[in-house]
């Protein structure tokens, strides 16, 4: 049996590599995009959960611009959510509402409160991005909880 030429095998390997490389790179980029999407969703849900745990206690954060004063409950809840979000993830729309106080209210003791937030993530891979409006994916996370029986004067 005659031996096969090494040049022919090397050329065949290079041709196969060139054919497979674009599909492999596309698959890897798509994997990265979808991994980022899952990571951001988990991170946003964690931020909403942390804000909800803080809000249920009726606490307020100190005002960094005015020592000795406190932020409103709603602003304190927003700040906690923003602090819990991963750097680079922008929380574009945070809504806080309670059954008794309505939209923009963190409610009083025993009130049921809902916190929801929305943000957009620009996708990196053009082929994946074409399946989403404007190449971005919109996330919405929310949580609903019942406030603890804190003193009623803490509702501001």
C-alpha positions in Angstrom: 0.0 0.0 0.0 1.3 3.4 -0.9 1.8 6.0 1.9 -0.4 9.0 1.9 1.3 12.3 1.4 1.6 14.5 4.5 0.9 17.6 2.4 -2.5 16.3 1.4 -3.5 15.6 5.0 -2.3 19.0 6.1 -4.3 20.7 3.4 -7.4 18.7 4.2 -7.1 19.6 7.9 -6.7 23.3 7.1 -9.7 23.1 4.9 -11.8 21.4 7.5 -10.7 23.9 10.1 -11.7 26.8 7.9 -15.1 25.3 7.3 -15.8 24.6 11.0 -14.3 27.8 12.6 -17.1 30.3 11.7 -19.8 27.9 13.1 -17.7 27.4 16.3 -17.1 31.1 16.8 -20.8 31.8 16.3 -21.8 29.2 18.8 -19.3 30.5 21.4 -20.5 34.1 21.0 -24.1 33.1 21.2 -23.3 31.1 24.4 -21.7 34.2 25.9 -24.7 36.3 25.0 -27.2 33.9 26.6 -25.0 33.4 29.6 -24.9 37.2 30.1 -28.7 37.3 29.8 -29.1 34.6 32.5 -26.6 36.3 34.8 -28.3 39.7 34.5 -31.7 38.1 35.2 -30.5 36.4 38.3 -28.7 39.6 39.4 -31.8 41.7 39.0 -34.0 39.3 40.9 -31.5 39.3 43.7 -31.5 43.2 43.7 -35.3 43.2 43.9 -35.3 40.6 46.7 -32.7 42.6 48.8 -34.7 45.8 48.3 -37.9 43.9 49.4 -36.3 42.6 52.5 -35.1 46.1 53.4 -38.4 47.7 52.7 -40.4 45.2 54.8 -38.6 46.4 57.9 -39.7 50.1 57.5 -36.2 51.3 57.7 -34.7 54.4 56.0 -31.1 55.0 54.8 -29.2 58.0 56.0 -29.1 60.9 53.5 -25.5 61.1 52.2 -26.0 64.7 51.1 -27.4 65.9 54.4 -25.9 64.4 57.5 -28.4 63.7 60.3 -31.3 63.3 58.0 -32.8 60.2 56.3 -34.0 59.4 52.8 -37.6 58.6 52.2 -38.5 54.9 52.3 -39.1 54.8 48.6 -35.7 56.4 47.8 -34.1 54.1 50.4 -35.6 51.1 48.6 -34.4 52.3 45.2 -30.9 52.9 46.6 -30.7 49.4 48.1 -31.8 47.9 44.7 -29.2 49.9 42.9 -26.4 48.9 45.3 -27.3 45.3 45.0 -27.2 45.3 41.2 -24.0 44.3 39.4 -21.9 47.3 38.3 -22.7 48.1 34.7 -26.3 47.0 35.0 -28.5 50.0 34.8 -31.9 49.9 36.6 -33.9 52.1 34.3 -37.3 51.8 35.8 -38.0 50.9 39.5 -41.6 50.9 40.6 -42.8 50.6 44.2 -46.5 50.3 45.1 -48.6 49.2 48.0 -52.2 48.0 48.3 -53.2 50.8 50.6 -50.9 53.6 49.4 -50.9 52.9 45.7 -48.2 53.6 43.2 -45.1 55.3 44.6 -45.8 54.2 48.2 -43.9 51.7 50.3 -46.9 51.2 52.5 -47.4 51.0 56.2 -47.2 48.3 58.8 -48.8 45.1 57.5 -49.4 46.5 54.0 -48.6 44.4 50.9 -45.9 46.0 48.7 -44.7 45.2 45.2 -41.3 46.2 43.9 -40.6 45.8 40.2 -37.8 46.9 38.0 -37.0 46.9 34.3 -33.7 47.2 32.4 -32.3 46.6 28.9 -29.2 44.6 27.9 -27.5 45.2 24.6 -26.5 41.9 23.0 -23.0 41.4 21.7 -23.5 39.0 18.9 -25.1 40.5 15.8 -26.6 37.2 14.6 -28.3 36.7 18.0 -29.2 40.3 18.4 -31.2 40.3 15.2 -33.9 38.2 16.9 -34.5 40.9 19.5 -36.0 44.4 18.9 -33.1 46.9 18.5 -30.6 44.2 19.5 -31.6 44.5 23.2 -33.3 42.2 25.6 -35.6 43.8 28.2 -35.7 42.3 31.7 -38.4 42.7 34.3 -38.1 41.4 37.9 -40.5 41.9 40.7 -41.3 40.8 44.2 -44.3 41.1 46.5 -44.2 41.0 50.3 -46.0 42.0 53.4 -44.5 44.7 55.6 -43.5 43.8 59.2 -45.4 45.5 62.1 -43.0 48.5 62.4 -43.9 51.8 64.1 -46.4 53.8 61.9 -44.2 56.9 62.1 -41.6 55.2 59.9 -43.8 55.3 56.8 -42.4 58.5 55.3 
